[in-house]
Amino acid sequence: MSQFPDQIALITHAFAQRDQLQDSLHALRLFTGFYEDCPGLILDRYNTSLVILDMNEPEKSQEIVQAVIQWANANLDWVESILLKQRQHPDEERRRGQIIKGTALPQTIDEFGVTYSIDLQINQDSSFYFDTRNLRQWLLDHSSGLRVLNTFAYTGSLGIAAGAGGAKKVVQTDLNKIFLKIAYHSWTLNALSEDALEVIPGDFFRIMGRLRHQDRLFDCIILDPPFFSTTDAGKVSLQNEMTRLINKVRPLVAHEGWLVVINNALFLSGADFITEIETLCQSPYLDFVQMIPVPQDVTGYPSTIKLQPPADPAPFNHPTKIVLLKLYRKDGRR
């Protein structure tokens, strides 16, 4: 550890800023090196597991990663397992994660009284995003009695939050059936009504067309696309195609319904994104209501932030930009 005293000091200080948060949350970001001055290194907590996400070339970061492991073993009494995920490793299994301490990883986490199924090795990420925590809280508080469509659902945490918040119907849709199995498991863990859940695997563009053909409407649609994706039915690009995606789901929103839009394009400035949203809201049928900030454990704290993202996210506080829009229909259909 003595080889990296500055980095370990940064991590120690970052952990200290999150001490109080850990009293109520056991699933959170503990260190975000891109902002807290150790680029490429992220440390996450999932119950009793520490996940080290190393986005650097493995041979260049091996020593600092080992120093972090030694520090964690010496200072974190809650750690029962450590998972190392190396984003640039040529071996896919190493990208998904290698258990370097312990024998088992947690399979669930709790947040705001809701239980979520997780699989920390399902992908290059860890199957559950901390940056949308405040949105999950909003969905818990505002989904009672609503029909909710969660597009690009991934493992479905936003739809689960809506269901736990009393949604009348939740439709979870994603291209990947394996991700949706985790979403279904989370639903059952919370003893939510089977009749209130519909899971639709498949291509976004085809499913939106099918739902429109069926003349279905939703009181809340969540649009959380990946940065880039292409299928034979269409292309998703957060840098250039956000308006097109919004217009694709608009016909499915009921009168006075919500449209939740998430854009996590790292190189798209907050000013450019909000200008795009404001242009759409020049229509009398779409209103901008509010931004939802990303939690501080993800963004870093005033005393820990040393670096800035490549594109200024202002007026948002992070490259994950979340807006709530209210939609009005000419026909007034609900």
Long-range contacts (C-beta under 8 A, 24 or more apart in sequence): 1-67, 1-70, 1-71, 3-63, 3-67, 4-63, 4-64, 4-67, 7-38, 7-64, 7-67, 8-67, 8-68, 8-71, 10-36, 10-37, 10-38, 10-304, 10-306, 11-38, 11-43, 11-68, 11-71, 12-71, 12-75, 13-303, 13-304, 14-300, 14-301, 14-304, 17-301, 17-303, 17-304, 18-297, 21-296, 21-297, 25-111, 25-297, 26-109, 26-110, 27-109, 27-110, 27-111, 27-128, 27-130, 28-130, 28-295, 28-297, 29-130, 29-297, 29-298, 30-297, 32-297, 32-298, 32-299, 32-300, 34-307, 34-309, 35-299, 35-300, 35-304, 35-305, 35-306, 35-307, 35-308, 35-309, 36-300, 36-304, 36-305, 36-306, 36-307, 37-306, 37-307, 38-64, 39-307, 41-65, 41-68, 43-68, 44-126, 44-130, 45-78, 46-105, 46-106, 46-109, 46-118, 46-120, 46-126, 46-128, 47-106, 47-108, 47-109, 48-78, 48-79, 48-80, 48-81, 48-106, 49-79, 49-80, 49-81, 49-82, 49-83, 49-102, 49-105, 49-106, 49-120, 50-76, 50-79, 50-81, 50-82, 50-83, 51-82, 51-83, 51-85, 51-97, 51-120, 51-126, 52-82, 52-83, 52-84, 52-85, 53-85, 53-87, 53-125, 53-126, 54-84, 54-85, 54-86, 54-87, 55-87, 55-88, 56-88, 57-88, 58-86, 58-88, 58-89, 58-94, 69-100, 69-101, 73-101, 81-105, 81-106, 83-120, 83-121, 85-124, 85-126, 87-124, 95-124, 96-121, 96-122, 96-123, 96-124, 97-121, 97-126, 108-189, 111-136, 112-136, 112-137, 112-140, 112-161, 113-164, 114-140, 114-160, 114-161, 114-164, 114-190, 115-186, 115-189, 115-190, 116-155, 116-157, 116-160, 116-186, 116-189, 117-155, 117-182, 117-183, 117-185, 117-186, 117-189, 118-155, 118-182, 119-155, 119-182, 122-155, 122-178, 122-179, 122-182, 127-154, 127-155, 127-179, 127-182, 128-155, 128-157, 129-154, 129-157, 130-295, 130-297, 130-298, 131-264, 131-294, 131-295, 131-298, 131-318, 131-320, 132-157, 132-158, 132-224, 132-262, 132-320, 132-322, 133-295, 134-292, 134-293, 134-294, 134-295, 134-322, 135-161, 135-260, 135-262, 135-292, 135-322, 136-161, 137-161, 138-292, 138-324, 139-165, 139-220, 140-164, 140-165, 141-165, 142-220, 142-258, 143-167, 143-220, 145-219, 146-218, 146-219, 146-220, 146-258, 147-171, 147-217, 147-218, 147-219, 147-220, 147-254, 148-218, 148-219, 148-220, 148-221, 148-222, 149-173, 149-211, 149-218, 149-220, 149-221, 149-222, 149-249, 149-252, 150-222, 150-224, 151-204, 151-207, 151-208, 151-221, 151-222, 151-223, 151-224, 151-225, 151-249, 152-204, 152-223, 152-224, 152-225, 152-226, 152-236, 153-179, 153-180, 153-183, 153-224, 154-179, 154-183, 154-224, 155-179, 155-180, 155-182, 155-183, 155-186, 156-180, 156-182, 156-183, 156-184, 156-186, 156-187, 157-183, 157-186, 158-222, 158-224, 158-260, 159-183, 159-222, 160-186, 160-187, 160-190, 160-192, 162-220, 162-222, 163-187, 163-190, 163-192, 163-196, 163-197, 164-190, 164-192, 167-196, 167-220, 168-196, 169-196, 169-197, 169-198, 170-196, 170-197, 170-198, 171-198, 171-199, 171-200, 171-218, 172-197, 172-198, 172-199, 172-200, 173-199, 173-200, 173-201, 173-202, 173-204, 173-207, 174-201, 175-201, 175-202, 175-203, 175-204, 175-229, 175-231, 176-201, 177-201, 203-231, 203-233, 203-234, 204-233, 204-234, 204-236, 204-248, 205-231, 205-233, 205-234, 205-248, 206-233, 208-248, 208-249, 208-252, 211-252, 212-251, 212-252, 216-252, 217-252, 217-253, 217-254, 217-257, 217-333, 217-334, 218-252, 218-253, 218-254, 218-257, 219-253, 219-254, 219-257, 219-258, 219-334, 220-257, 220-258, 220-259, 220-260, 221-249, 221-252, 221-253, 221-257, 221-258, 221-259, 221-260, 222-260, 222-262, 223-249, 223-259, 223-260, 223-261, 223-262, 224-260, 224-262, 225-262, 227-264, 227-265, 227-266, 238-263, 238-264, 238-265, 238-268, 239-265, 239-267, 239-268, 242-273, 242-276, 243-276, 243-279, 243-280, 246-280, 250-286, 250-327, 253-327, 253-329, 254-327, 254-329, 254-333, 254-334, 255-327, 255-328, 255-329, 255-331, 255-332, 255-333, 255-334, 256-326, 256-327, 256-328, 256-334, 257-326, 257-327, 257-334, 258-324, 258-325, 258-326, 258-327, 259-286, 259-324, 259-325, 259-326, 259-327, 260-322, 260-323, 260-324, 260-325, 261-322, 261-323, 261-325, 262-320, 262-321, 262-322, 263-320, 263-321, 264-319, 264-320, 264-321, 265-319, 266-309, 266-310, 266-311, 266-319, 267-310, 267-311, 268-311, 268-319, 268-321, 269-311, 269-312, 269-313, 269-314, 270-311, 270-312, 270-313, 270-314, 270-315, 270-316, 270-321, 271-312, 271-314, 271-315, 273-316, 273-321, 274-315, 274-316, 274-321, 274-323, 277-323, 277-325, 280-325, 281-325, 284-328, 285-327, 285-328, 285-329, 285-330, 286-325, 286-326, 286-327, 286-328, 287-325, 287-326, 287-327, 287-328, 288-323, 288-324, 288-325, 289-323, 289-324, 289-325, 289-326, 290-323, 290-324, 291-315, 291-316, 291-321, 291-322, 291-323, 291-324, 292-322, 292-323, 292-324, 293-317, 293-318, 293-322, 294-318, 294-320, 294-322
